[in-house]
Amino acid sequence: MKYREITGSLIERNGKYTAVLNLYDVSGKRRQKSIALGIPVKGNTRRALAQLEELKREYAGAAGLLRNGKRESPLFADFLKDWLKITAPTIERSTYQGYESMIGARLEPFFRERKLRLYDVEPKHIRELHQSIFDDGCNANTVIHYHAVVRKALQYAVKNELITENVADKVDRPKKGKYLAAFYSKEELAALFEATRNDSMSVVIQLAAYYGLRRSEVLGIRWSAIDFDRGTISINHKVTDGKENGEYRIFTEDKLKTKSSFRTLPLIPAVRELLREQREKQERYQALFKKSYCQEYLDYVCVDEMGKLFRPNYVTDHFKLLLQQNGLRPIRFHDLRHSCASLLLSQGIAMKQIQDWLGHSTFATTADIYSHLDFNSKQESADAIAAAFMPEEMAEEEQTQDFGMTMSM
């Protein structure tokens, strides 16, 4: 049968344009989809119409519409790219970049080589994808991530009645591997601080270690979020990087990973002194470089000598280089976060308190990552089981000794 072309129109909602698309399933039944364009109505009609036409093309591509108005299932490799464009407004930028990388690096080549159309994809192809990832030396967690992207794309196709079932649901995912976080001891952290104290990134490293901050969080610390009088530091901003319209750029925003990531923590004395030194450095560099000093990031703590924000990827690469140059055990920059948690546990801090310190959204996340390091709770269990098997005579003797010690105190 003939399939109807996707049509659409513009409507006004709260002073901004919304696109309304008319989508048709295989039986010809119409289903409308509204997409807020975020474009002000006044003076932007031509721009909104152009965006409407682009949406119609994208949805037509995902649905496999041909120029003669008949529908043919698209190549799955093409469908993945079209699905990603349509999904982009509904997901985080970092999530989009991750999906884009996975599709470009592996999924598109895998399915394009096999010339599979959307309705041709079967469970066996998903299993072959899994095996190809394992064959490249990747672990089960990597397979799970790729499986999730394929499943999401297929679920979109099911929801829009392009296919009748999600074949990815018929394929078992491999069991997720247990991640054991690497971490530095307090002696190793002290050596790291000493080795890097004259490096421009010293403040980044120490703040990440003291507070267990994510890379984006530590780069997002601003002077306006530090209250020296009250002795607090607020984690409420982040710095990330990525491509936008084909160009690399840095993004600064008041949007963290989860609601729990927003937190206000006490200003540790050593950090207070670190920040005082950092502010003095910045004032000195501003006076030295004058007009050449970057004025865009004056409120940010973690900047280089010219006042420019450290790029997230630079932090990762330079940290690795610093460890090599100073003969320190290799760990990732993110492992400074794990090192902080390990030290807190070794000092007897409860897991719930560590969850709040690190800004995890759930207690389960904290426990899943760090339970194997919680020696204190295990020692209590060991003492309890030892006491349970202790002969009665020895137990009575210990109780007598404990009583005597209590009386003498």
N, C-alpha and C positions, 0 to 999 in steps of 0.2 A: 504494500500500500504506500501511498505518498505520505510524507511527513511534513508537517507545517513548519515554516520558518519561525525562528524565535523573533518575537516582536517586543517592543517596549515603549515606555513613555516616561515623562518626567512629572513629578508632583512636588508641591511645596510643603515642607513640614518644618515648623519653627524657624522660618526664614532661610532654610537651606533646601537644596534639591535632593530628592530621593528618586532613584531609578526603580521602575516597576517593570519587571520582565515577564513575558508570557511564555511559559515553557510547556511543551506538549509531550505526553508520554506516547508509547507505541500504539495506543488505541486512539490517539488524537485528543485525549482529555487534557484540558488546560489546567495548568497550575501556575499561580502567580508568585513571584519572589521579589521582595522589596529590599533594596540595597541603599543605605544612606551614603550619599556621595560626600557630604561634608562641605559642599560648595555653596557659598552664599548666593541667594537668588539674584540680588541686584547686580546687574552688569555682567553676569557670568553665564548667560544662556548658551552661547556658542561653546564655551568650555564644558558645560554640563552635557550638551548633546554629543560632543566628541567622546566624553567618558561613557555615555550610554551606548554608543556604537561600539566602543572597545569592549564593554561588558557583553554585548550581544555576540561579538566575534569570539570571545573567550568561552562563553557558554556553548556556542555552536561548535567550537573546536572540541570541547570536552564531550559533547554529545555525538560528535562525528557527523555533523551535517555537511553535505556537499553542496556545491553551487547550484545544482539543479533541484535542490530542495528535498532530495532523498537522503535518508540517513544510512550510513554504513559505520559499523563499529570501528573506532580509530585504532591505530597502533597503540599498544599499551604504553610504549615509550613516550609517545606524543601526549597521550592522556595524562600521564604523570606530571608532565610539565604544565599542561593546561589546568589540571586540578590544583597545582601549587599556586598558580596565579590567582585563581578564584578563592583559594583558602587564605591567601596572604593577609587580608584585612582582619581576619578573625583570630590570628595567632601572634605570639610575641615575635619581635624582630629576630631575636637569637634563635628561636625555634624555626622560623622561616629559613634563616641562613643554614641551619643544620640540615633541614630537609633538602634545601637546594644543593648542598654539598653532596649529600648521600645519593640523590637522584643523578647528579652529574657524574659522580665518581664511579658508581657501580650499577645502579638500577637501570638507567637509560641504556648503557651499553649492553647489559645482560639481556634485556627484553628486545632491544632493537636487533641484535644479532640473530635472535630466534624469530623475528618478524611476527611476533604474536599480537593479535588484535585483542581488544578489551574482552570480548566474549570468548576468546580462545584460551585465556589463562585458566589453568587447571591446578589442582593441589600438587600434582607432580612437579609443575614448574616452580612452585614456591619451595618445594623440597630441594630441587636442583639449585635454587638460589642459595638456600641455607648451606648446602654442601660446598658450593663455590666459595663462599665466604670462609668456611672452615679450611678449605684447601689452600687459601691464601695465608693461613697461619693466624687468623683472627679467633677470638674466644667467643663463648656462648653469648656474652652480653652484647657484642657487636651484632651478632645474628638477630638477637631480640630487637635491637633498635631498627634494623633494616626491615624486619618482619612488621614492626609497628607502622612504618611509613606505608608499606604496600597495603596493609590492612585498612588504614585510614582512607587511602585513595579508593580502594574497592568499596568501602562502606559508603563513600560519597556516591559512587556509581549505583549502588543498590538503592540508596535513598532517592535518587533522581530517576529510578526505573530504567537505567541504561543496561543493567544486568539484573538477574533475578536472585542471585545469592552471592555471598562473600566467600570465595573458595579458600581464602586465607584462614578462615575459622575452622577449616577441616584439616589444618596442618598443625601438629603439636610444636610449640616452641621449645627450644632446648632449655634445660634447667639453668636458671641464672646462677652464675658463679658467685661465691662469697668474696666480697672485696675486703682485703686486709690493708688498711691505710698505713702508709709509711709515715714515720715521724722522727723528729730529732729529740734527743734527751736534753736536759737543761744544760749539760756541759757542752753539747754540740751547738746549742743555740747561742751560748755565751761566746764560743769560738767564732760562730757566724757573725755575731754582732761586732766582735773585735776586728775580724778580717775585712768587714765591709763598712766600717765606721766613716771612712773618708770617701766612700762612693756616694754619688748623688742620689742613689736609690736606697740609701741606708734607712731613711725615714719610712719608706714603703715596706721594707722588710720587717722592721721592728714593730710597726703598727699591726701588720698582718699577724705576727707571732704573738704579741701581747693579747690581742683581742680575738684571734682566730677568725679574721675577716676574709671574705671572698675577695678575689682580685678586683672585681668591679666595685666592691664596697670601699676598700682601702683607697682606691684612686678617686672615689667620690667624696672623701672627707673634705669638708670646707671649714674655714675658720669660724664662719657664722654658726656652725653646729657644735662648737666647743665653748663651754662656759667655764672659764677659769675660776670665777668667783664661787660658783656652786660645785665645781669640781666634776663636771660631766662631759661626756662626748656622745653625740647622737649619730647613729648610723641611719641616714634618711635619704641618701642620694647615691647614684652609681654612675660609673663611666664605662662604656663599652665601645667596641669598634666593629666595623663591618662595611659592606658595600651598599650603596644606595644609588640607583640609576647608573650602575656600572662604575661608580667612583668610590674609592676608599675614604671613609671619614670617621670621626670620633663622635659618639653620641653621649650627651649628659642629660640625665633625667631623674626626677624624683619618683622613681618606680623601682622597687626592689623585687627580689625573687618571689617572696611571699609576704603576707601581712606581718608574720612573726619576725621577718628580717628587719623591720623597723624597730629599733631598740635604743635606749639611752643607758650608757654604762658609766661607772665611776672612772674618773681620771686617775690612772695609776701614777704614783709619784715619779717613776722613771720616765713615763710617757710625758708628764708635764714638763720635765726638763728637756726631753727630746724635742717637744714642740716649741719650747722657748728658743732652743738653738736653731730650729728650722726657720722660725720667723726672723731671727736675726740674720740668717743667711739670705733669706729672700730680700730683706731690706738692703742688705749690702750689695746684692746683685742688681737690684733696681737702681741703686745709686751709681753703680759701676757702668751698667750698660745703657742707662737713661732711656732714650726713645726706642732703642733696639729691644728693650725688655718687653715681652708679650703682656699686653694689658687685658687680654680676654679672660685669663684664669687667675686673677688676683685673689679671689676668695678661696682658691684651692690650696691644700697643704702639700700635696704630692706633685710638685712640678720640678723641672730641671733648672739648670743655672740661668736659662733664658726666659724662665717663667712659663714654659710650655708644658702641658699635661703629658705625663708619661703614657705612651700608647700601651694598651693592654698586652699586645703581642710582644712588644719590646720588653716589658716586665718579665714575661715568661722566658724569653731568650737570654736576656742579660743576667737573670738569676742563675740560669744554668751555667753561663760562662763564668760568673763569679765563683761558683762552687768549684769548677775545674781549675781556675787560676789559683785558688787558695788551698787546693788539695782536700776539699771537704767532701764528705759522702754525698753522692748525688741523690737528690730528692726533687720533687716538683715544687713549684711555688705554692700550689694549693696545699701541699703537705705541711706548710707552716700552720695552717688551720688545724690539721690533725695533731700537730705537735702541741698546740695550745690545749686541745682537749685532753691529750695524754697527760700533760703536766697537772691539769686540774684534777684528773682522776687520781693521780699519784698523791695529791695533797688531801685526798678524802672528800672532794667535792661531789655531792650527789648528782646523779645523771640528769635529774630534772633541772637542776641549776645550770648544768652545762648546756642543756637544750636552750634555756633562756639566753645564756651568754653568746652562743653561736647563732641564735636566731633560726633554729630549725622549726618547721611548721608543726611537727608532731614529735612526741616522745619516742615513738617507734623508730623514727629516722635516726635519732641520736643513739638509741640502744642498739640498733642494727649495725651501726658503723663502729661503735666503741665498746660494746659489751665485753669483747675478748680482752680488753685492756683493764677492765674493772677488777683489779686484784684485791682491793679492800673488801668488797662484798664476798669474794671467793674465800678470803682468809677467815671471815666470820663463819662461813659455812664449814670450812675445814676445822675450826675450833669447836663448832657445835657437834660435828660428827665424831671428833676425837673424844669429846666429853661423853657422848652417848655410849661409846665402847669402853670407856674407862672403868676398871674394876671398882667395885663399891668402896673398898678400903681406901684406895687412892683418892677417890672423889671426896670421901669424908675428910681425909687428911688435908686436901686442898681447901675445902670449905673452912676447916678450922684455922688454916694459915691465913686465909683471906679475912676471917673474922678478927683474928689477932692483929692483923695489919690495920684494920679499920678502927679497932679500939685504941691502938697506939697513936693513930692520927688525931 
